[in-house]
């Protein structure tokens, strides 16, 4: 897209998307994940420029419509900060003649088709009926103790969690790809938790009503996993299979239930957090709330207000004030859980492992058990440290780069 500026100069724009929002128009560049909410009049200026109108013509239209003058130099500078202006020598945008096809789009459409939905409903109904008929199939934390070997429990559930998490994130990705949106899978951090995450920055390019399924698809995968594992346990129990196999199915099923419960921890930006912010017509509620809390603390301490790295709408600021108690109580709950349960439990396990390594005459089985625990824990801590350092470096690079608009993952 190109426009002609006064004096014969030419300003070129990258391919942009525009989606109507409650407080304006979400304008974005899908290939970089840069988005910002423009007033309707500002979005119309971009449309006029995209249609081939000159900068002067666009400024005249704005003056006639709004009754005031638009500083086009500042306007274009803001657009440039968002990365919407194309510099000389930039390659043409990918898919400039139309949206580029993404892999697995057909599979995504089939996965979330009506026939597939009917099959999912039948599967869940049968699993619920089995739980009603046999109380032993109902989710319970007792199901985690499917063997007396603690290290075997940890290793087995860790190994089983990998395909379950891939199924959860895969459903997120397929729900986005059915809309033609690319996605990437990565590892992230929420407070002191390691999480797998599917990044779909381009989700802001579609209407809000079409964003709900990509957000909820992972929870659908967990419900289906619980149903399949429950029915598998019931079926294997009737075939005379070794008792630990159906017990392992129920243990893995319970971890999927825990993943569903996890989604209600809004302060950790879970799937349901994004559903809620979409319903509340917010695009960056978490950061807006954090800024509100920082400003509140600094005001109480009579210190200068913090500097905002972006602007939030009046609606988002109002919602941030209401969401602040949820965010504070959520973090307080997570930190209290860490101090009350996680730290004492970890110290107990580590002291047990050290005692086994240092005590003379420790059975070989106990040494192997302790070694498994130390290896697995060291791996998890190393991964947490790596992700923390990686995110801090990425944040530092972002802070020194030109400001971009909000994006959603």
Helices and strands as residue ranges (DSSP letters): E 2-4, G 6-8, E 10-13, E 17-21, E 24-29, E 34-38, H 40-50, H 55-66, H 72-81, E 85-86, H 105-111, H 114-133, G 135-137, G 141-144, H 150-177, E 184-190, E 193-199, G 201-205, G 208-210, H 212-238, H 243-262, G 266-268, H 271-279, H 285-300, H 314-337, I 338-342, H 343-358, H 364-400
